[in-house]
Structures are given as C-alpha cells and as structure tokens.
Amino acid sequence: FKQARDNFSNKRKALALEILRNLSSYYDFPEADKLCILALKSKKKDLILAGLEFQKNYILERKISFGEEIIELLDKIIQQTENRSVAVSALDVQVEAGNISELEALSRMDEWKEKNYYR
C-alpha cells in the first residue's frame, strides 16, 4: 500500500485490496482487516468500494458479524457520501451481514436521496 502518490495510487490500493479479498477466501490474513478499515476511512470512491466488497466477502465467507467499528464506519459512509453507488454498496453490505433489514435499507436510501438529490 505504500507507493508513490500519483493518479493511479488509489486504484492500485483498491486492486491490492481486491487481491487480498480473493485470497482471504482461502487464507486468513489478520492484517487485511486493518487495511480494509483504512480503505473504508478513505475519502476516495475506489478505495471505499474495494473495502466494502472486502467486508462483504469476508463476512459471507466466515459467517461472522460485524464489529462495532465497522458498523459505525458503514453508517458514517452512508451519511457523508454524495456518491449513490457508495451509499447503495454500504447499505447492501449491512443487509447481507444481517445488521439491517431490506426495509430499513430502503428507508435509509430514501433519507440519503432527500439529502443529496432534493436540495
């Protein structure tokens, strides 16, 4: 993850996280979860989406529940993002993990639309 800062650095980080996501299906990488949290804290769309996909895959493969830190990060992402695909992906991860129902996700998406589309 520590590469020069150029136009492709965030994409490179997202692709590295995707590789770790694929490998985590077969191997346990405790440090990969920390890298995922860093990606979720980022302001960059590519990194956030890669972190969301990692979490979705990680949770579904291991059939475990999210920790409080991840839930708070996902809620913060939904509240702060102006990107629809990021908001939908964060809600989808929570639904897949069983943290919220589909109805609650639809309600939160309506709130997001009011905040971001109907200004």
N, C-alpha and C positions, 0 to 999 in steps of 0.2 A: 504493500500500500504506500510505501514511502518512495514516491517517484517525483521527478521534476514537475513543477506546476506549468502545465501547458493546456492547450484547448482540449486535449484528449484525456487528461488525467482523471476526471470524474468518470468518464466512460470506461477507462482502464480499471478503475477501482470497482465499478459495477460489474464488469466482466470477471474480475478476480473473485468477487463475492458469489457470482453465479457458478464459477468452478467449485468453490467451497460448498455451495448448496448441493451441487450434484454429487460431490464426494461424501457429503455428510449422510447420504442415504446408506453408505456402506461403512463409513468410518466415523468415529467420534472425535470431533475437534472442539475441545472446550474453548479455545481462543477464538473460534469462528463466531461464537455468540457475541463476544465482546466487539468484534469487528462489525457485526450486524447492528449492534446498538449504536456504534459510531455512525454507521450509514443512515440509520433512522434519525439521528440528531442533526444530520446534514440539512442544508437548505437546497441542495441540488436534486432535481427530479429523478435523474438516472440512479443516483445512489439510494434515494428513498424507495423507489420501486424495486431495486435489487434487494434491499433489506426486507421489504415486505414479502417478496417472493421467497426469500430465505426463511423467514419466520413461518410462512405458510407451509412450506415443505418440511421444515424441522418439526413443527408441531404435529402435522399429519402423520409423518413417518414414525414418530416416537409416542404418539398418543398421550401427550402431556399437556398441562395447562400453562398458560402464560403467567409469568411473574408480574407483580405489581408495576415494576419499572416499565415493562413492555406495554402493559395496558395504558399506563399514563402517557407513554410516548405516542402510542397509536391515537389516543384521544387528542393529544396536542397537535399531531399532524393533521387530523381532520379539522380541527378548529382553525389552524393557521394557514393551511394550503389554499391557494387560489386555483390549483390545477384539479380539474374534475377527475382525471384518471388516478391521481394520487389519493384523493378522498375516497373514491369507489374501492380502490385496492385495499386501503386501510380498513374500511368497513367490511370488505369481503374476508379479510384475514380474521377479523374478530368473529364474524359469523361462522367461518369454517372451524375456528377453535372452540366455538360454543360459548363465547363470552357474552354475545348479544344475540337476540333473535333476528330473523329477517325483517320482521315488522319494525323493530327498533332501528335497524339499519336504514330502512326506508324513511322513517321519521327523521333520523339524523341527516339523511341526504336531502330531505326537504328543507331542513334548517340551513344546511350548507348552501343550497340553491338560493334561498332568500337572502342570505348574507352576501353571496358572491355574484349572483345574476341580476337581482332585482334592486340595485342601488339607485 
